[in-house]
């Protein structure tokens, strides 16, 4: 579209988005219909985590992590980027009407922000039983509950940020869930370089600041002290509180602890990146300049959806797309350090023993990381038949 807001029906067509999701799911698991695709997805996921090849069972909770970083109030956030209402509805329709998930067992959440009315209204109209969980819990929403029995054990002490180092906990909607779906966006980031699925879990932690009376702090990653450890280049915006310096390749990154935690990455059935639109940095709004110059977009919106069962692979592919796009001016420096660390979590370049539960059992590899052969072919090792890493398939 050329006018109005990106999320309006005349600019983002629900039926087209629903078709994109359907074709992507079927292609991902090699099935010819949605019902078989979901059954195969659940059976494969459960078999890999030792439960046997079982399908979804009614009563099992599903938590869907949305990236609502730009939703700073309940009113519609104009042209700020967040998961499209069309994609969220298409996903819910698949889960409820195809996979058999009761609406009351499904939660949409972001602990640090607000679920805007542009998501609330269509979700409540179509699936009134679905729980919408956010920072405050306004009308039609629930305020998140901290599970104080589940704390993130950071694999290094977070000492750089002056007000950081406070304990981080997970929400009950995640710890009680049997499955997580990670729905991120296609964004550059002025501190982390990129924000896809992995960084999406910055909105999955609850932290209180000891120096502010021990009350839960909305900017939880700052209270935990995460930001200096994810900086991929020097970051200065005129506010000393937000200044960070580049962490070189081969250094500890707390994003890996989130990616591998037993209640986050280990529970993730499906990784999704809403690439219908993309922005060059975390707070940018959708504007005409967000049309991509690189192929195959050639001056148009990105209009894409990425899905995977591998959280490292999906971020690796999205990174390659952003690195190729000239308008993505924040994607430089040690931007794939966290992917190197995650793919080699059993023996990472940093030498860190990643153990996010603090149980003495370090993480194994969290997935496949590689870069495509070139921006024209966009081929990975499985496409080329040269390895068993990533395969990029267009449905």
N, C-alpha and C positions, 0 to 999 in steps of 0.2 A: 503494500500500500504506500500511498504518498502523504496521507493526512490522518489526523486522529491519533489514537493510541495503538501501539503494536498489538495489544491483547484483545482489541475489539474484533468482533466476528468478521467484519469486512476486511480486516488485515490478516487475521490468522484463522483459517478455515478449520472447524472442528473435524469435519469428515475426512479431510486430507490428513490431518494429524493422526486421527484414529487409524487410518489406513497405513500410515508410516509405521506406527507402533506395531500393528498386526503383522505387517510384512517383515519387520525387523525381528520380532519374536520367533516367527516361523523359520526364518533364515538362520538365526542363531543356533537353533537346536535341530535343524534339518527336518522339520515337519511341514505338513501341507494345510493344517488348520490350527486355529488358536487353542482349542481344547487339548489337542495332542501336544502342542508346544508347551503349554503350562505344565501338563503332567510330566513331560520329559524334563522340564527345567527343575521342578521340585524333586523328582526322583533322582536325577543326577546330583543335585546339591546335597540331598540327604544321604545318598550313598557315599559321597566324598567325605562327609563328616561323621561317618560311622553309624548312621541310623538305619542303613539299608535303603534300598530303592523304593521309598514310600512317597506317596503323593501328599498334597496338603490335606490336613485333617481339620474338619470344622471345630472351631474353638481355639485354634492356634492364633496367636496375635501376630500381626504384621505392622511394623513401624516404618513409615516412609519419611526419610529425611529430606526436607526441602531446603534450598538455599534462599533464605529470605533476608539476606544481609542488607538489601536496600529498602526493605519494608520497615520504616521507622515510625509508622502510626497505622491505625486501622483503616483510614481512608485509602482510596486507591492511590498507588505510588506513581501516578502519571506514566511517564515512559521509562521509569527505572526497570532494570532487568531482574526477573525472578522466574521460577518455573511457570510456564504458560498455563493458564486455566484450562486450555484445550487439551494439553498433554496430561495434566493431572486428572481431568475427568476421564480421558481415554484409558488411563492406567487403572483408575478405580473401577470403571466399567468392566475391564478385563478381569480384575481380581474378583469382583463380586459376581458378575454374570457368567464368566467362563471358568475361572479357577475355583469358584465356590466359597470365597471368603465372606463371612457375614460382615456387614458394614460395621457393626459394633466392635468387631475384633481388629479393625484397621484404624491406625492413627497417623495423621499428617502432623509433623512437628518441626519446629525450630525453636530451641530454648532461649535464644538470645534476642529474638525479634518479634514481629507482630504478623499474624496472618491477616492480610488485607481483605477488604470487602470484595475485591475482584476475584478472590479465591473462595472466600467464605460463602458468598451468596450462591454461586453455581453448585458448589459441593453440597451445601445443605438442601438445595432444591432437588438434586438428583439422588443423593445418598444421605438422608438426614441422620442416620445412625453413626456415620463416620466421625471419629473424634478429631478435633482440631486443637492442637496443643501448642502454646507459645509462651512468651515471657510473662505476660500479664494475665491472660485469661479473661478477655472482654466478652461481650455478649455473643453467645453461640460458640464460644471457645472455652478451653480449659487451661488453667495455669499449670505449667509443668510441676511434677513432683520430683524432688531429688531422692535418689536411692542412696542413702548415706552408707550403705553396706558395700557399695561398689565404687572404689576409688581408682583413678588412673595412676599407675605407678610409672612415672616418667623415668626413662632409662638413664638420664643424667639429671643431676640437680640443676634446676632452672634458677640461676643466680644473677644473670645479667640485668634483667629488668628490675628496677629499684623496688617497685610495689608488687612484684611478682612472687612466685614461689609458694602461693597458697594452694592447698589441696584441691583437686578437681574430681568431681563425681559425675556419674551418669544419671540420666532421668529414668524413672520407673517405667515409662512407656517403652524404653529400649531394653531394660533388663528383664522385663516380663515378656518381651516379644520372642517368638521362635524364629522369625525372619525379619530382616531389614532390607529395604530397597533404598539405595542411595541415588537421589535425583539431583544432580548438580547442574550448573550452567556453564556456558562457553565464555569464559572471561579471562582477560589479562588481569594482572594484579600488580600494583606499584611496589609492594613489599615482597610478595612470594613469587612474582613473575606470572603465575597462572593460578586459576581457581577452577577446578573441575569437581571430581568426586572426593578425592582425598581430603582436601582442605575444607570441604563441606562439613566435616565433622567438628570444625571449630564451633558450630552451633549445637553440638551434642554434649557439651560439658557444663556443669554448674560449679561455680567457684565463689567463695566468699572472701572478702578482703579483711584480713586481721586488723589493718590500720584504719578501717572504717566501721568498726563495731561488729565485725563478723557477719554482716548482712550479705545475702547473695548479690553479686555484682553483674550488671548486664553485659559489660564487656569482659566476659569470662576469660577469653584467651589472654587478655592483658593482665588480669588478676592472677592467672596461673603463671605468667611470665614467658609465654610462648613466642611472642613476636620476634625478639632478637635472634632466635634460633632457626627461623625460617626465611630470613632475609637473603635474597639471592643477588642483590646489588645494594650499594649504598642508598639509603632512603632518607630523604630530608624534605619536609613540607613546611618548614618554618615553625614547627611545634616540637620542642625538645623531647616531649613525652613520646613522640612517635619516631624519633630518629633511630635508625639502626644501620649497621655496617654489614657489608657482604660476608656471608658465611661461605667459605670456599668449598669446592667439591671435596668429598671425603670427610665431612664433618657430621656429627649427630644432628638429626632432625626429628623433633617430637611428632611430626605428622605421621611418621612410621609407627609410633606407638599407637596412634589412633587407628591406622589402617589395619593393624594386626591384633587389636584387642578382641578378646573372646566375645564381647557383646556388641561389637561394631563390625569390623571387617570379617570376622569369623562367622557372623550371622547373616552376611549380606548375600541374598539370593540373586540380586540383579543390580548391576551398576548402570546408570543411565546419565547421559549428558544431553540436556536440552540445548541443541544448537540451532533452534529456529532463528534466533538472533544472537549476535555476539557483541561484546563491548571490549574496548581496549584496556579498561581498568575497572576496579571493583565498584566505584561509585558513579561510573558514567551512565548516561541515559541513552536510549536508542535514538539515533539521529541518522540523517542521510549519510553522514561520513562513515557510519558503521557498515555500509555495504562493502563487501570484500573485493579487492582487486585481483587476487590470485585465482588460478584455475582450480575447480570448475565453476567458480562463482562469477567471475568476470563482470564485476560491477553490480551484483545483485546481493540480496540478503543471503545469509548462510543457509537458512532453510533446511537444517539437518537434524538428525537424531542419531546418537551413538548409544549402543547398548552392548554389554559384555558380561560375562561371568568372572572376569579377571579385572580387579581394581587397578592393578599396575598397568596392564595393557591398555585399558581405555584412556587413562591419563596420558600414556605415552603417545598414543595416536592423536589425541586432541592437541598435545604439545607440538607435534610435527605440523599439524594444520596451522596453529597459531604462529609458529616460527617462520612459516613460509609467507604469511600475510604481512605486507608492508605496513598496514595501519596498526599492527599490534606492537607498539613501541616500548612496551614494558617487558617483553619476553627476551631477556638476555641475562648474562651472568651465569650463576650456578643453578639455573632454573630446573635442571633435571637431577640435582643431587638427591632429592627425596626418593626419586624413582630408582636410582642406583642403589641407595640404601635399602629400599623395600624389596627389590628383586633379589638382593644378596643379603637379606636380613640375617640369614644363618651365619654369614661371614662377610659383613659389610666393609666397605673401604675405610670407614671411620674407626673400625675395631670395636664399636659399641656392642654390648650384649643387650639386644632389645628384648625386654621382658615386661610388657605393659601390665601384667597382672601381679608382678612381684612375687611369683610363686617358684622362682628358680628355674623355670623352663623357658629358655630363649626361643624367639620366633624362628621359624623356617622361612624359606623364600615366600614372598607374598604374591608373586606373579611374574609375568614375562615383561622385560623391558628391552626395547631395541628401537632404532630409528629406521624409517623407510629408506629405500634405495635412492630415490630422487623424488622431487615434487611433481614430476609428470606422471610416472607410473604408480607412485604411492604403494609400492610393494614391500612386503615384509618377508621374513624367512619362510613362513609357511606358504605364502603366495608364490614364492620363487622355488619352493621345493628344496631349500638349502638348510632348513632347520625346523625345529618344533616350537618356535616362539609365537609370534603374532601373525594372524591372518586378518586382513581387512577385506570385508565383503560388502558390496553394495547390493541390497535386496532387489 
